[in-house]
Amino acid sequence: MSKLATKLSVLLLALPLAACGDDGGDGNTPPDIDAGIDAALVDGGDGTATCIDEASFFAEAALANTIDTDPGLGDPTNDITPDFAPGAGAPVLSGGGTPPAGGFFDQTAEFIGAIGEDDWTAGWTAFPTNVPGIDLDNLPAGAEDVEEDITEATTWSADTVYTLRGKIFVRAALTIEAGTIIRGDNGSALAVTTEGSIEAVGTAEEPIVFTSSKDSGAAAGDWGGLVLVGKAPINVSGGSDVVEGFESGEEEGNVTYGGDDAAFDCGSLSYVRIEYAGFELSPNNELNGLTVAGCGSDTELDFVQIHRGLDDGIEFFGGTANVKHLLVTLPDDDGLDCDYGWSGNGQFIIVQQNANTGDKAIECDNNGDDNSATPRTNPTLWNLTLIGSDSTSGDTQAGMHLRRGMSADINNAIVAYFRSFAVDIDSTISAQLAADGELSIKNSYFFKNNGGDHWPSGFDISENAENDCYDAE
């Protein structure tokens, strides 16, 4: 089929979605005629189709987005000493929207991107390659192997290095002091169950570090990662699920999540670094650097870096947990993933993709089996900086993949240097939500994306998972 991209007026964006074939409700089977947003699709009767120019949709004046203007960041694609902050006089230092009132959002952040005049990443973050991001020559004198589950109130202190020797389930209160180092062997993970809690609060001067147990040759997937499970609502059938990769029986019982407590407190992480996580617990089931499953709004995630993980940096499975000052650097898969009805807030989020193996900076679904499931995945995200590698080896890298019935309110974002698309909105429901303004990206900069031939516009909004309007074929 010949697919012609044609700019259409903003009035056309108000049309209802045309009946362009039934995709069976899952958003994955292509409809009879490929459809663009709002079905500004016209069947000419001769096998041709006209789709909206999605780039013009994202550039509509009401959305206040800027396309193909350099945001003026320092050195964001550098994977050794990156600089994500805008330079003096950068256009993104002003012109953003005002974040919502209500207590969580910093309303003074009327700049575009995750960093304004003050660089919150300075001092506590690290970007190591093949070695842990700790001073191996000056480790604390104490050393303790952690081989058993935590079943009574426990404190880990900064004068001891703790090494996880397997999958450790936290069933009581675990407090981790500022400056503490936790190292993980192959096959290890730290999972905080609904019976337990974690209070891991570091400082900018003394962050808490989870890292590989290897002194050299450290790599993504050296250990499992950190898992938080709670009883906040998720949208899977039956209202509960199990974190992937754990064995059946007792292990599954420890990582079952979901419930009806929207405020469920999974604990506090502040000034925490997680390095080299993502060990494959079972075939094709790697843990994320940080898994947040069914966690509620009382959970505190602030100043967290996830570096060189084998799977996603962070993944939210439902719940209402919020996150602020999040830095995901060089993951082998997605930076931030969400599904199963996550409806939390996020502000000041940076993702830097891996040149050779990274996938999407953000990939969010509602529910792959039921795109209409409720509660719908519907995060509110402000002040993001999403960075590709600007490398020909990163042809699969992409900015935001928003799909399978999810909605979102995304504002003040920078999406730059991705060889693939800047934004791809898939599924009948998500496309309609975008048309209705319930899935929106506003006050944002898109720069130097779509370096490959398959996505010459850098944008796609469609009923199915194909690049309908800009297929190179």
Beta strands, then each sheet from edge to edge (+ up, - down):
strand 1: 3-6
strand 2: 42-43
strand 3: 49-52
strand 4: 66-67
strand 5: 73-75
strand 6: 83-86
strand 7: 142-146
strand 8: 154-156
strand 9: 160-164
strand 10: 167-170
strand 11: 173-176
strand 12: 181-184
strand 13: 189-192
strand 14: 197-201
strand 15: 208-212
strand 16: 226-229
strand 17: 241-242
strand 18: 256-257
strand 19: 268-275
strand 20: 280-282
strand 21: 285-286
strand 22: 290-293
strand 23: 300-307
strand 24: 314-317
strand 25: 323-329
strand 26: 336-339
strand 27: 345-352
strand 28: 360-364
strand 29: 380-387
strand 30: 398-402
strand 31: 408-416
strand 32: 423-425
strand 33: 439-442
strand 34: 445-447
strand 35: 459-461
sheet 1: 1+ 3+ 2-
sheet 2: 4+ 34+ 31+ 29+ 27+ 25+ 23+ 19+ 14+ 11+ 8+
sheet 3: 4+ 34+ 31+ 33+
sheet 4: 4+ 34+ 31+ 29+ 27+ 25+ 23+ 19+ 15+ 12+ 9+ 7+
sheet 5: 5+ 6-
sheet 6: 10+ 13+ 16+ 22+ 24+ 26+ 28+ 30+ 32+ 35+
sheet 7: 17+ 18-
sheet 8: 20+ 21-
end
